Amino acid sequence: MTTSSSDIHNADSRREELAAGLKDTRALIEKLAQEAGRTDIPELLPVTKFHPAEDIALLAGLGITDVAENREQEARAKAQELTDMRFHMIGQVQTKKANHVARWAHSVHSVDTKKLSVALNRGVENAQRDKLPVFIQVSYDGDTARGGVARDGVEEIAQIIEDLPNLELR
């Protein structure tokens, strides 16, 4: 396949657009952290859903090493193509897709049930990989239909995760 000068121009233009967006976002994060009196700056985790792998590769060239996805199939395809990036799962995970997620995800930010915890644990074991870092998704308003464990269930799900040998609670 040949690369035309217009393809190179478009890639350069897109790279500049992404670089400007990163700069503005990082400046806003720093400003908000300072206003909150924080001495540390929170990490940026770009969400790349619906963006092509080419954009993620451009982000890698701008120093981004971690990105987040909320659609398992799309994330899996991108993770297979871009092996130097770390992909994090941020959306609800169907239990039947947990085995797949456990193979490509650097971490899962949306654990909210025992069933999902057990399925991810089994997926990690099947993949024969190191422990999978997981975060508990909490439904602050208690409406668990959108995902997340109710606040009064956090301790229980945390204990379940702690008891599973292949998950690491973060």
N, C-alpha and C positions, 0 to 999 in steps of 0.2 A: 504494500500500500504506500502511495506517495503522499507527502504532506505539501499542500499548496501554501503560498504566501498568505492567502486569506485565512487559512486554518491557523497559522502561526500568529497572525494579527489578532484573531478572535481569542486564542488562548492567552496571549499577552494582555489583551483587554480584560478578559475575565479574571486573570490573576491580579491585575491592578484593582479591579472592583472588589474582589475578595479581600485583598490586603487592606484596602480602605475600610471595609466593613469590620475587619478584625481590629484595626487600630481604633476605630470609633467605639466598638464594643468594649475593648479592654480599658479605654479611657473612662467610659461610663462605669464599669465595674469598680475601677480604682476610686473614682469620685464618690460613688455610693458607699464603698467600704470606709473611706476617710470620713465621710459625713456620719457614719455609724460608729466612729471611734475605733475602728479595727486597725490593728497594725499589720495584719496579714491580708493578702489579697486572695479572694476566692478563685478557685480554678475555673477556667472557661471550658465547657464541654459542648462544642457545636453539635446541633442536631441537624443531620444531613438527609432526612427523609425527603424523598422525591427529587433529590439532587443526584446527578449522574456521578459515576465513579471518577470521571475526569475532573470534576470539581473537587472531590475529596483528595485526589492526587495533587491538585494545585494547593490545597490547604496543607498537605504534607510538606510541600516545598516552602511553605510559609512558617514552618515550625510546629504545626499542629500534629500531635501524635495520637490523640484520642478523639473519637466522635461518637455520637449516640444515634440510635435508630429505634423506631417503635414498631416496625413491621419485620417480622422474622425472616420471611423469604427474601425480601429486598436486602436486608442486612447480611444474610448468609452469602448471597451472591457477591455483594461488595467486599465482604471479608475474604472471600476466596480469591478475588481479583487483586485486592490491595493488602497483601500479607504483612506489610510493615506497619499498618495502622492497627490501633486497638479499638474495637467496636464494643460499645456498651448498649445493653438492652434497657430501654426506658419505658416501654409501653407494657400494657397487660400482656401476659404470656399465657396462651392456652396450654393446659397441661399436656395435651397431645403433641405440642411443639417444643416442650421442655428439653427433650433429648437433643434436638437440633440446636437450640439455644446454648445448651451446655457445651457444645463443640466449638462454637465460634466466639461466644461472648467473653469479653475481658471481665465484665461484671454485669449483674442484673440489678436494676434499681427499683424493681416493682414486685417484690415478693410480698404476698398478702394472705396466703393460705398454707395450711399444712400440706394439702394435696400437691400444690405447686412446689413447695420445698422438697418434698420426698421425690417428686419427678425430676427436679433439677439435680438432686443428689445422685439419683440413679443414672442420669445422663452423664454426669461427670465421671462416675465409675465406669460406665460403658466407653467413654472417650479416653479413659486412662490418662487423664490430665491432672495437673495440680488443682488444689482447692479453688472453687469458684467464689469470688467475693460477691456478696449479695447485700442489698439494702432493703429495708422494710418500707413498703409504701403505706402511708397512713392516710386514711380518710378523715380529715380533721372535722368535717361536719357530720360524720357518721353515715353518709350515703355511700355504702360500699358497692352500689350498682356500677359506679364509674371506676371502680378499682380501689384498692387500699383496704387495710384492716381498720376497723373502728378503734379509736384510741384505747378503749378498755381491753382490747385484744392484743395489744402490742407486746406485752410481757410474755404472753403465751406463745406467740409466733416466734419471738426472739429465743425462747427456750428450745423450741422445736428445732430451729436453725442451729443453735449451739450444739444440740445433741447429734446432728447429722455430720458424719465424718468428712464429707466432701465439699461442704459449704463453709464459708467464712463470713460471719456477720460483720458488717462494716457500719 
